[in-house]
């Protein structure tokens, strides 16, 4: 996987660069209906980022992200899932 570049926006006027080594990537089988491929192929992906340790955020951004995303975090890790 390559580094992830996030364009500039509110709270990150210069954008963000998340290093490949900081991203946690996992592929698994999706559950539920979806045809033959759902049980035979890795059709779900999880991408995680530990907000406490990432170098992509400065301290202000880090504290704001941890506070605002707290209900969605697993510890300090933000997980995004697609299936």
N, C-alpha and C positions, 0 to 999 in steps of 0.2 A: 504494500500500500504506500502511496505517496503522502507527503505532508498535506495537511488540509488548510487551505487558505479561505478565510471568512472575510467577505468584503466589509468595508467601513459601514458603520451604522451607529445607532444610539448606544452610548456607553463604550464604543470602540471606534473612535473617529479615524484611526489609521488601519482598521481591520485587525484581524488576528491571524497568527500562523501557529497551527497546532502541529507539533512534530509527530511524525509517523510512530516513533517509539513510545509516545504517550497515549496512543489510541489502543484500546482493547477491542479486538475483533473476534466474534464468535459466530459460527454458522451451525444451525441445527435444523431438525425437521419441524415444519410448521404443523400445528394441530388443526383439526376440524376439516370440513369439506374442502375440496379443491381438485378433485380428479386424481388420476393415477400418480402423477408426479409428486403430490404432497407427501407421500409416505416413503418415496424412494430417493428423493433428492434433498439436499440441504437447501430448503426453501425459505428459511428465516435467518435473518442476520441481526446481530446485536452489536452496536458500536458504543463503547464506553469511554469516558474521560474522567479521571480523578481531578476534580476541581481544586482540591487542597494542594496538589503537587504539580499541576501543570505550569509550564513556563510561559504559556500563552497569555496568561492574565497577570496584571499587576495586583498589588494588595487590595486596592479599592475595588477593582472589578471582581476579584476573588471573593471578598466578603459580601459584596452585593449579590453575586451569583449564588453563593452558599445560602444566604438568607432567603432569597426569593424562590429558589428552586428546592428548598428543604423538603417539602412534601413529596417531591418526585425523585429524590436521591436515595441511593442504596449506600448509606454511610455518607461518603463525600463523592461518590461516583455517579455521574449522570449517564444513564443508559437510554439509548434510542434503539427501537426495534422496528423492523419491517419484515412482513411476511407475505 
